[in-house]
Amino acid sequence: MEGDVRVYLDHNATTPLRAEARAAMLAAMDVAGNPSSVHAEGRAAKMMVEKARGQVAALVGCDVSEVIFTSGATEAIAGVVQDAGNVAGAAVEHEAVRIWCPEAEQLPVDHNGHVDLNALPDGALAGKTLFLQRANSETGVLQPESLLDELARLGASPASVFRDAVQAAGKLPDLGRWRSDVGRHASLAVSAHKLGGPKGIGALIAGPEYTPGLMQPMLRGGGQELGRRAGTENVIGIAGFGAACAAAAQDLADGVWERVAELRNVLEKALEAASKKTIFVGKDVARLPNTSCFITPGWRGETQVMQMDLAGFAISAGSACSSGKVATSRVLTAMGFDDAEASCAVRVSLGPDTTKEQVLRFADAWTAKLKKHEARAA
């Protein structure tokens, strides 16, 4: 490795475990009881689960009764599909959503990655559940909050809406609006490891219409999670998830992400000074405060990832949910970039603890690698 100290800049793939989550998980390891048991040990485990449920609800802006713990957002998505059946989603949705939406059911997007209402086929959402990400994991682009109002104005409102809040939770302060935006038939998913919690735990947030008896159980075999997901609760993971949500809520209150957005802008300014041909995807629209996706034509993204890894920096060439494969981004091609451009994209995603020194050190290292690449190509 060329760098002395590694710098982690791939927070959209997964975030390092927060100290608060680690402490909560260690405490949960010492609790022997099953949350379904009525004795003191079982009640202690149950209290941990319910404390975490409240912490998740507080971050998302929902009632504690609407939080269903799952193994992650992918399971939550599958549960909603199982319940809804007829679904549609934007062409830039995460693979865990896209897999359920045939190409014919994928809504077109414009060059910024926003759902293109002008290209929306008549009746595209009639009787369907619309899967709508709050923020794209690869580009950081936010779907406009006015989109659902525009659909209603056009008479194209879906039967219900599922919000993928995996990247937005803990970074954006407005998640509580999801209920007023989409009403009683809404659902939403969050994932612990995207906000400093452990991997393998998440939640489906089910609106008031998704009550026992109306929502089909995601897993059968027991009465856990009010009958909506059977199986003994992952108390350790749930405790870490809850603690991470509480810490993320405090970060929002403290303005941490405003500082991160400033660092993202510092990074892009430095890279832009080094390369006038580099394209910053979604730069002119609202994005996550921590995310920069950029394309440097002629310099393949996978090459950049490997070179920066050797220099001591962890970045990615797209979503991490492709079994380690590096392939042309279908998100970018859906946005109108050609295959050659899309293959030259990388994503840098900052975290709450990222420093200006780290950002500038990355920019210097990237610039040095770019100059070497250009010299070889000359």
C-alpha positions as CSV (number, residue, x, y, z in Angstrom):
1,M,0.0,0.0,0.0
2,E,1.4,3.4,-1.0
3,G,-0.4,5.4,1.7
4,D,0.6,5.3,5.3
5,V,-2.9,5.3,6.8
6,R,-6.0,4.0,5.0
7,V,-8.9,6.3,4.5
8,Y,-12.4,4.8,4.2
9,L,-14.6,6.7,1.6
10,D,-17.2,4.1,0.8
11,H,-19.9,4.8,3.4
12,N,-22.8,4.2,1.0
13,A,-21.7,0.6,0.8
14,T,-21.5,0.1,4.5
15,T,-20.5,2.4,7.4
16,P,-18.1,1.5,10.2
17,L,-19.8,0.4,13.4
18,R,-20.5,3.3,15.7
19,A,-19.1,3.1,19.2
20,E,-22.7,3.5,20.6
21,A,-23.8,0.5,18.6
22,R,-20.8,-1.6,19.7
23,A,-21.5,-0.8,23.3
24,A,-25.2,-1.7,23.0
25,M,-24.4,-5.0,21.3
26,L,-21.9,-6.0,24.0
27,A,-24.5,-5.3,26.6
28,A,-27.0,-7.4,24.7
29,M,-24.6,-10.3,24.6
30,D,-24.8,-10.5,28.4
31,V,-28.6,-10.9,28.3
32,A,-29.4,-14.6,28.3
33,G,-33.2,-14.5,27.8
34,N,-35.4,-15.1,24.8
35,P,-37.6,-12.0,24.3
36,S,-40.7,-14.3,24.1
37,S,-40.0,-15.7,27.6
38,V,-42.0,-14.3,30.5
39,H,-39.3,-14.7,33.2
40,A,-37.0,-11.9,34.2
41,E,-34.3,-12.8,31.7
42,G,-36.8,-12.9,28.9
43,R,-38.3,-9.6,30.0
44,A,-34.8,-8.0,30.0
45,A,-34.2,-9.1,26.4
46,K,-37.7,-7.9,25.4
47,M,-36.9,-4.5,27.0
48,M,-33.8,-4.2,24.8
49,V,-35.8,-5.0,21.7
50,E,-38.5,-2.5,22.5
51,K,-36.0,0.2,23.4
52,A,-34.4,-0.2,20.0
53,R,-37.8,-0.2,18.3
54,G,-38.5,3.2,19.9
55,Q,-35.1,4.5,18.7
56,V,-35.8,3.4,15.1
57,A,-39.2,5.0,15.2
58,A,-37.8,8.3,16.6
59,L,-35.3,8.5,13.7
60,V,-37.8,7.6,11.0
61,G,-40.8,9.5,12.4
62,C,-43.4,6.8,12.9
63,D,-45.2,5.0,15.7
64,V,-43.3,2.2,17.5
65,S,-46.1,-0.3,16.5
66,E,-45.1,0.2,12.8
67,V,-41.5,-1.0,13.2
68,I,-41.0,-4.5,12.0
69,F,-37.5,-5.8,12.5
70,T,-36.0,-7.7,9.5
71,S,-32.7,-9.0,8.4
72,G,-32.3,-5.9,6.3
73,A,-33.9,-3.8,3.6
74,T,-33.8,-6.6,1.0
75,E,-36.1,-8.7,3.2
76,A,-38.3,-5.7,3.9
77,I,-38.6,-5.1,0.1
78,A,-39.5,-8.8,-0.5
79,G,-42.1,-8.6,2.2
80,V,-43.8,-5.7,0.6
81,V,-43.8,-7.3,-2.8
82,Q,-45.3,-10.4,-1.3
83,D,-48.0,-8.3,0.2
84,A,-48.6,-6.0,-2.7
85,G,-48.0,-8.3,-5.7
86,N,-48.4,-5.7,-8.5
87,V,-45.4,-3.3,-8.3
88,A,-43.5,-0.7,-10.3
89,G,-40.3,1.2,-9.7
90,A,-38.0,3.7,-11.4
91,A,-35.2,2.4,-13.6
92,V,-32.7,3.7,-11.1
93,E,-34.0,1.7,-8.1
94,H,-31.7,-0.5,-6.1
95,E,-31.2,-4.1,-7.5
96,A,-33.3,-5.4,-4.5
97,V,-36.2,-3.5,-6.0
98,R,-35.4,-3.8,-9.7
99,I,-35.4,-7.6,-9.5
100,W,-39.1,-7.5,-8.8
101,C,-39.9,-5.0,-11.6
102,P,-39.7,-6.4,-15.1
103,E,-38.2,-3.9,-17.6
104,A,-41.7,-3.0,-18.8
105,E,-42.7,-1.9,-15.3
106,Q,-39.6,0.3,-14.8
107,L,-40.4,4.0,-14.9
108,P,-38.2,6.1,-17.1
109,V,-35.9,8.8,-15.6
110,D,-34.3,12.0,-17.0
111,H,-30.6,12.8,-17.1
112,N,-30.6,13.8,-13.4
113,G,-32.1,10.4,-12.4
114,H,-35.6,11.9,-11.5
115,V,-38.7,10.0,-12.6
116,D,-39.6,11.5,-16.0
117,L,-43.3,12.4,-15.8
118,N,-43.3,13.5,-19.4
119,A,-42.3,10.0,-20.5
120,L,-44.6,8.1,-18.1
121,P,-47.0,5.8,-20.0
122,D,-50.7,6.2,-19.4
123,G,-51.9,3.9,-16.6
124,A,-48.3,3.0,-15.6
125,L,-49.2,3.0,-11.9
126,A,-52.8,2.1,-11.9
127,G,-53.5,-0.3,-9.0
128,K,-49.8,-0.8,-8.3
129,T,-47.4,-0.2,-5.4
130,L,-44.8,2.3,-6.4
131,F,-41.3,1.6,-5.1
132,L,-39.6,5.0,-4.8
133,Q,-36.2,5.5,-3.4
134,R,-35.6,8.7,-1.4
135,A,-31.9,8.7,-2.5
136,N,-29.9,6.8,-5.0
137,S,-27.0,4.8,-3.6
138,E,-24.7,5.3,-6.6
139,T,-25.3,9.0,-7.4
140,G,-26.8,10.3,-4.2
141,V,-29.5,12.0,-6.2
142,L,-32.8,12.6,-4.3
143,Q,-36.1,12.0,-5.9
144,P,-38.1,15.2,-5.7
145,E,-40.5,15.3,-2.8
146,S,-43.0,16.9,-5.1
147,L,-43.1,13.8,-7.3
148,L,-46.1,12.2,-5.5
149,D,-48.0,15.5,-5.7
150,E,-47.3,15.7,-9.4
151,L,-48.5,12.2,-9.9
152,A,-51.7,13.0,-8.1
153,R,-52.1,16.1,-10.2
154,L,-51.8,14.0,-13.4
155,G,-54.3,11.5,-12.1
156,A,-51.6,8.8,-11.9
157,S,-51.4,8.1,-8.2
158,P,-50.3,4.5,-7.3
159,A,-52.4,2.4,-5.0
160,S,-49.7,2.5,-2.4
161,V,-46.0,3.7,-2.1
162,F,-42.9,2.0,-0.7
163,R,-40.0,4.3,0.1
164,D,-36.5,3.0,0.1
165,A,-34.9,5.1,2.7
166,V,-31.8,3.0,3.2
167,Q,-29.3,5.7,2.1
168,A,-31.4,8.7,3.4
169,A,-32.0,7.5,7.0
170,G,-29.7,9.3,9.4
171,K,-28.5,11.7,6.7
172,L,-31.7,13.6,5.8
173,P,-33.9,15.2,8.5
174,D,-37.2,14.9,6.6
175,L,-38.1,11.2,6.7
176,G,-41.1,11.9,8.9
177,R,-42.8,13.4,5.8
178,W,-43.2,10.0,4.2
179,R,-46.5,9.5,6.1
180,S,-48.1,12.8,5.0
181,D,-46.9,12.3,1.5
182,V,-48.3,8.8,0.9
183,G,-50.8,8.2,3.6
184,R,-52.0,5.1,5.4
185,H,-50.9,2.6,2.8
186,A,-47.2,3.7,3.0
187,S,-44.3,1.5,3.8
188,L,-40.6,2.3,4.1
189,A,-37.3,0.4,4.7
190,V,-34.2,1.2,6.6
191,S,-30.9,-0.8,7.1
192,A,-28.7,-0.6,10.1
193,H,-25.3,-0.9,8.5
194,K,-25.9,2.2,6.4
195,L,-26.0,4.4,9.5
196,G,-23.4,2.9,11.7
197,G,-25.2,-0.2,13.0
198,P,-24.4,-3.9,12.4
199,K,-24.9,-5.7,9.2
200,G,-27.8,-8.1,8.9
201,I,-30.5,-6.1,10.6
202,G,-33.0,-3.6,9.3
203,A,-36.6,-2.7,9.5
204,L,-39.8,-2.4,7.5
205,I,-41.8,0.6,8.6
206,A,-45.4,-0.3,7.9
207,G,-48.1,2.4,7.8
208,P,-51.4,2.1,9.8
209,E,-53.1,0.0,7.1
210,Y,-50.4,-2.6,7.4
211,T,-51.7,-4.0,10.7
212,P,-51.9,-7.6,11.8
213,G,-54.5,-9.4,9.7
214,L,-54.1,-7.0,6.8
215,M,-50.4,-7.6,6.1
216,Q,-49.4,-11.1,5.2
217,P,-46.7,-12.5,7.6
218,M,-43.2,-12.2,6.1
219,L,-42.1,-15.4,7.9
220,R,-44.5,-17.8,9.5
221,G,-44.0,-20.0,12.5
222,G,-44.3,-17.8,15.6
223,G,-45.9,-14.7,16.9
224,Q,-42.9,-12.4,17.0
225,E,-43.1,-8.8,15.6
226,L,-46.9,-8.8,16.2
227,G,-47.3,-11.8,14.0
228,R,-45.7,-10.2,11.0
229,R,-42.2,-11.8,11.1
230,A,-41.7,-15.1,12.9
231,G,-38.5,-16.2,14.4
232,T,-36.6,-15.3,17.6
233,E,-35.4,-11.7,17.4
234,N,-31.8,-10.9,16.8
235,V,-31.5,-9.1,20.1
236,I,-27.8,-8.2,19.6
237,G,-28.3,-6.8,16.1
238,I,-31.5,-5.0,17.1
239,A,-29.8,-3.4,20.1
240,G,-27.0,-2.1,17.9
241,F,-29.4,-0.9,15.3
242,G,-31.4,1.1,17.8
243,A,-28.3,2.7,19.3
244,A,-27.0,3.6,15.8
245,C,-30.4,5.3,15.1
246,A,-30.2,7.3,18.3
247,A,-26.6,8.4,17.5
248,A,-27.6,9.2,13.9
249,A,-30.5,11.3,15.1
250,Q,-28.0,13.3,17.3
251,D,-25.8,13.8,14.3
252,L,-28.7,15.4,12.4
253,A,-29.5,17.6,15.4
254,D,-25.9,18.7,15.6
255,G,-25.6,19.6,12.0
256,V,-23.0,17.0,11.2
257,W,-24.2,16.4,7.6
258,E,-24.0,20.1,6.8
259,R,-20.3,19.8,7.6
260,V,-20.0,16.7,5.5
261,A,-21.7,18.4,2.5
262,E,-19.1,21.1,2.7
263,L,-16.4,18.5,2.6
264,R,-18.0,16.9,-0.4
265,N,-18.0,20.3,-2.2
266,V,-14.3,20.8,-1.3
267,L,-13.6,17.4,-2.8
268,E,-15.4,18.1,-6.0
269,K,-13.8,21.5,-6.4
270,A,-10.3,20.0,-6.0
271,L,-11.1,17.2,-8.6
272,E,-12.6,19.7,-11.0
273,A,-9.5,21.8,-10.8
274,A,-7.4,18.7,-11.7
275,S,-9.7,17.6,-14.6
276,K,-12.0,19.8,-16.6
277,K,-13.4,16.8,-18.4
278,T,-14.6,15.1,-15.3
279,I,-18.4,15.0,-15.0
280,F,-20.1,15.2,-11.6
281,V,-23.3,13.3,-11.8
282,G,-26.3,15.1,-10.4
283,K,-24.3,18.1,-9.3
284,D,-27.1,20.6,-10.2
285,V,-29.9,18.8,-8.3
286,A,-30.4,17.8,-4.6
287,R,-28.2,15.0,-3.5
288,L,-27.2,13.2,-0.3
289,P,-24.7,15.4,1.5
290,N,-22.0,12.8,1.5
291,T,-22.0,11.4,-2.0
292,S,-20.0,12.3,-5.1
293,C,-20.3,10.2,-8.3
294,F,-18.0,11.3,-11.1
295,I,-17.1,10.2,-14.5
296,T,-13.6,10.8,-16.0
297,P,-13.9,9.7,-19.7
298,G,-11.3,7.3,-20.8
299,W,-10.3,6.2,-17.3
300,R,-12.2,3.1,-16.3
301,G,-13.9,3.1,-12.9
302,E,-12.6,-0.3,-11.9
303,T,-9.0,0.9,-12.6
304,Q,-9.5,3.9,-10.5
305,V,-10.9,1.8,-7.6
306,M,-7.9,-0.5,-7.7
307,Q,-5.3,2.3,-8.0
308,M,-6.9,4.3,-5.2
309,D,-7.0,1.1,-3.1
310,L,-3.3,0.6,-3.5
311,A,-2.9,4.3,-2.5
312,G,-4.8,3.7,0.7
313,F,-8.3,4.9,-0.2
314,A,-11.5,2.8,-0.2
315,I,-14.0,4.0,-2.9
316,S,-16.3,2.1,-5.2
317,A,-17.4,1.9,-8.8
318,G,-21.1,1.6,-8.0
319,S,-23.4,-0.3,-5.7
320,A,-21.8,-2.9,-3.4
321,C,-24.7,-5.3,-3.9
322,S,-23.4,-7.1,-6.9
323,S,-21.4,-10.0,-5.4
324,G,-18.2,-8.1,-5.8
325,K,-18.7,-7.7,-9.5
326,V,-17.7,-4.5,-11.3
327,A,-20.0,-3.9,-14.2
328,T,-21.3,-0.9,-16.2
329,S,-23.8,0.9,-14.0
330,R,-27.4,0.4,-15.2
331,V,-28.3,3.5,-13.1
332,L,-26.1,5.7,-15.2
333,T,-27.2,4.2,-18.5
334,A,-30.8,4.7,-17.4
335,M,-29.9,8.4,-16.9
336,G,-28.7,8.6,-20.4
337,F,-24.9,8.1,-20.1
338,D,-23.5,5.7,-22.7
339,D,-21.7,2.5,-21.7
340,A,-18.3,4.1,-22.2
341,E,-19.1,7.0,-19.9
342,A,-20.8,4.8,-17.3
343,S,-17.8,2.4,-17.2
344,C,-15.6,5.3,-16.1
345,A,-17.7,6.3,-13.1
346,V,-16.6,6.0,-9.4
347,R,-18.4,6.9,-6.2
348,V,-16.9,8.6,-3.2
349,S,-19.1,8.6,-0.1
350,L,-18.0,10.4,3.1
351,G,-19.0,9.7,6.7
352,P,-19.6,11.7,9.8
353,D,-16.0,11.3,10.9
354,T,-14.4,12.1,7.5
355,T,-12.0,15.1,7.8
356,K,-10.9,17.8,5.4
357,E,-7.3,16.5,5.6
358,Q,-8.5,13.1,4.3
359,V,-10.6,14.6,1.5
360,L,-7.7,16.7,0.3
361,R,-5.3,13.8,0.6
362,F,-7.6,11.8,-1.6
363,A,-7.9,14.6,-4.1
364,D,-4.1,14.8,-4.3
365,A,-3.6,11.1,-4.7
366,W,-6.4,10.9,-7.4
367,T,-4.9,13.8,-9.3
368,A,-1.5,12.1,-9.3
369,K,-3.0,8.9,-10.6
370,L,-4.9,10.8,-13.3
371,K,-1.7,12.5,-14.5
372,K,0.0,9.1,-14.8
373,H,-3.0,7.7,-16.7
374,E,-3.0,10.7,-19.1
375,A,0.7,10.3,-19.6
376,R,0.4,6.7,-20.6
377,A,-2.6,7.5,-22.9
378,A,-0.7,10.3,-24.7
